[in-house]
Structure formats: C-alpha cells, structure tokens
Amino acid sequence: MDLPVITPEAPNAGGCSAGSCGSTADQMGGMSAEVRAKVQDHPCYSEDAHHYFARMHVAVAPACNIQCHYCNRKYDCANESRPGVVSEVLTPNQAVKKTLAVAATIPQMTVLGIAGPGDPLANLERTFETFRQLALTAPDIKLCVSTNGLALPANVDELAKYNIEHVTITINCVDPDVGAKIYPWIFWQNRRVYGREAAAILIEQQQKGLEMLVARGILVKVNSVLIPGVNDEHLKEVSKIVKAKGAFLHNVMPLIAEAEHGTFYGIMGQRSPNSAELKALQDSCEGDMNMMRHCRQCRADAVGLLGEDRGDEFTMDKVEAMEIDYEAAMAARAELRARVTAELEDKRQKAHAAKSAPAVQVIQFQPRAAKPAGRPVLMAVAAKGGLVAIHFGHAKEFLVYEASAAGAKFVGHRKADAYCSGDEICGESEMSGESVLERTIRALEGCEVVLCARIGIEPWGKLEAAGIQPNGEHAMEPNEDAVMAVWNEMLAAGKLASKSVAKCA
Amino acid sequence: MALEIIESCVNCWACLPLCPNKAIYEAAPHFLIDADKCTECTGDFAEAQCVAICPIEGAILDELGVAMNPPGSLTGIPPERWAAAKAEIAAR
C-alpha cells in the first residue's frame, strides 16, 4: 500500500508562528477559557505571555520564617541576579509608588509580585498593606505572591480577600528525610525547630496550603529547586503529587550554588545541575504535569520583561523624581493589553486550526519506514520578542528549542554572560582564564545550531570548531519558524539520521 | 537582664513584631533592643523570640556578650569551612 503522501512531516511543523508552540500551545489549548484568561498576560504562568508582558517584584518582605541551604540571608548585591537578592528593601508606600511608576513607564506591566527577599507571609503587615493600596490605585495590575508555604494555611483567606489569583509555592520535597537536607530550621509556633521535625512541619503546611488555594480557585504554580544528589529523583514524585492536588504548573529550577554567595550549598561544594540534567528531569516530569521552562530565576526586586531587568531605572530616588499621569498610564496599559491579547488569541486559533484542519493527512496509509525519522536537535536562539533578533555577541541569554518532526519545542534558556561582574567578593574568577566567548560556547553545550541576527567572524570560527553551527540566515523570523527551517534543511541534507552528534563539547 | 543586637544585623524585621515587650526598634545602621524593656521573654515564651527567629549567627548577644546563635548553629556551615572558603575567594 504505497500511497503517495502529501506532507510527510507532522502537520504542526509549519503551523506555529511567533512566540511559542510545542508544550505551551498544547498547554494553552487544553485549558479552560477561564484559566486561560487568568494566565494569558502573566509572564510567569504563560510562556506565550512572557514575550509580551512584564512583571515586577517589590522587595517589601525582608523577614523569613525558614532557612534554606541555598539562601544566604546576608546577601545584597547589585550585580547578582538570583532569588533572594535585592538592592533596597522598600516600605509599602515606597513599593506602591515604585509600582505605579513602573506601570506608567512600561505599559506591558501586568503583574506585581511579592517574592521576598524573605517570605511574604512572614511579613504580613507589609505584604498586605502593599496589596491593599495597589488594589485601589492600579486595579488592572494582577497581584501575586511567592511563598515557602509555612504560613499559607493561616493566610489563605486573607490572600483571597485581596483578589490574588496566582500563588507560587516553593516545594522541594514531600519527604521529611529529604527536607532535612535542604532546610536546617524553621520558626514555628514561637520556637526554632530543627532538622527532620522542621521539614515535616513545613511539608505538611505546604501541602495543606496548596489544597486550600486550589479549593478557592486560586491558581498555584509550584517551584522546585533541583539539587543533584539531594532531591533530583524525588522531584518526580513531588511533581505527581502537586499535580494530583491541583497545582497548575511546575517550575523545576536549577540550584544556584557558588562559594562566593556564602550559602551552605555554595560553601560545602554542593554542585548545581547542568542543562542536560535539568532538561532530563523536566522531560520526565512532563508526562504528569505542565512544566515551566522559561523561568529566569529573577531577583526579588526584578523589573520588566523576564530576562531583561530594568530595576536600575527605578531606584527610589529616580521614582520620587518622576511625574506620572496615572489615568493615562492605565489607559495605555489597557490598550496594549487588548492588542496583544487579540494577537495571541489569533495565533492560538491559527495553531489550533493548523492542527485539526488537514484531513488529507491519512497518516495510517503511510508506511512507517518511509517517514523521515529525523532525530531531535537542540538549537539556541539569540531572540527578542519571539524573533531571531539579537547579534550573537550582544546576547545575554539564548533560548533553547528542541526541533523534531513534532515541531519546535521551547525547552529552556542559557545565560551567556556571568550574572555577576562586580567587586572582588562576587567577581568572576580571573584565574580560570576563560574569555566571555569561551564561556558562552560552554553554556551552549548540547546545542548543535545557534541562530542569531548577525555574528562576527571570530565567534563563527570558534563555534564551528566547538561543533555548533552558527546561522544568521533567519534574522527577524519567528523563533519556531527559523528553528524548523534549519531542522528541515538538516533533514534534507541527511544530517539527522544518527544520534552520533547529540553532544558536542 | 537584656539582649543586644549588634552590627551584623541585616535589618530583616523578623524579630520586631515578635517581641512581647516591644523592646525592639528600627534604628540606623541596624535594629536595636531597649535594654530597659527586654526581659529575654522570661514568663512569655520558652525561647527569646528575637533569638529564635534571627537568621544571622552572632547578631544577638546576651548580657555577657556571648552570641546567642553561635557560628555554625543556624547555617550548618562549620566555621572552619567558612573561613577556608573566604580565604580561597580572597586569594583569587
């Protein structure tokens, strides 16, 4: 039965346009309209949204009620970008001023989160005073909160009162024995509790909090820090359990641990996972759970689009000097939001139509052997706004896509430059003698192609020597289209038959 | 009988709302304890509340000047490992 086949590739290979497809298109497609409306302009809940919408965190919550081994409570560094780090702690009044200033300057601003630098629910007055004022002065801004969960059950009703639709809980374990290796102590009912007992209480409160939030219709994202040898295998179970309890999205993030950060893990030499380990775990959880792949592990005072911190423009002295027309700012936000939402909806409809439309694809008649079985390829893209728009040398991060017959799937991002370039204590190591270019090439390990708007001759040669093919032919094209075009070229050139080049040094 | 907050305090606010005597107050460059009001929580709690939540080793002293949370007791980092790491970073 050798019937002619019309399009041998999977139907969605050409069906996606800018922004996103793969897991996210499926994720969005499978959502109820109500849930979709809640996440479509939240950059931390929707991979689609993060290309268009911005968020900010206000650092009003310095106190914490637990200690995690990946956190150093003393740290305050302007050059670092990671959770728990801020430049200035704000009062609720300052936080409100700053939020309104940012929302007037960046009309893409849709979300205000409180994420630390401690735990928002260990700073109840400061956190709720900020929410109370913002609910009045900027009712179009979504409020959200990120917590370790210890004080959640006691405060779920209060959160619901401020119309908080999104809560993130950091859940690293569901087993107190694992937890004892992550949390040295918690503060609970007026005493400091240590070790396994502490972990057991924390886990119980987190799970209870998760259930209570879900019961109230609040969307819950679960963050987990992947700590090799501590909770790596265990996170698969965590993922299953939080999904079963109704969490909406699971975000597994790599441990950040450097001795210069002064954390327990940093000092004790606990290693971080590499990109391949992170992806493998995310992939294995994905069968059970929507996985978030676009997290940038931002600071507790981050401002702007994910991966593009504009916090420097909004220090309190600058905010105080700004003159703001609040009404006009809110109108500008509404206009932009309507436009982008319509664009995204249109894109979703098209992607959906492309998937279901071609009835000519009588796949069952296609002999399996004839189907081009191109292997999946990881490709890095120097992107902005969902397009191949950045010069290789200017890229601060690369988005990584896995291209296969099933389409281009966004699987993560790689930082291109060291996130810290400040003074001696957090400065980069001079002794390693590694140039920025060499570091970038190392960061791209596992990728076979890098797409960018332009690239110089020197990096071109070095990338090729490292087994990574630079490609500047798809400038300003949507990421997914460009990635699939390159993959199809590789397929046609017979480069995708074996798995031999899957890893390049 | 009173506790004292010293300069290693990071001003995280955790202790302030817990004090049953309202002895802790915001000050520059760091929070302070009013020695006249502090009772070390005697009669109110089994543990001095500021000491029980403070995340910084050595930031609170007793009246003899002894650290209530000595080095290594909160982070779990043995002091000698901490010293070695600092020396290694400084030598870079």
Interface residues (C-beta under 8 A of the other chain):
Chain A: P62 A63 C64 N65 Q67 H69 R73 K74 D76 V89 G118 A122 N123 E125 R126 P184 W185 F187 N190 R191 R192 A259 E260 F264 G266 I267 M268 E424 I425 G427 S429 E430 M431
Chain B: V10 N11 C12 W13 A14 P17 L18 F45 A46 E47 Q49 A52 I53 P55 I56 L74 T75 G76 I77 R81 W82 A85 E88 I89 A90 R92
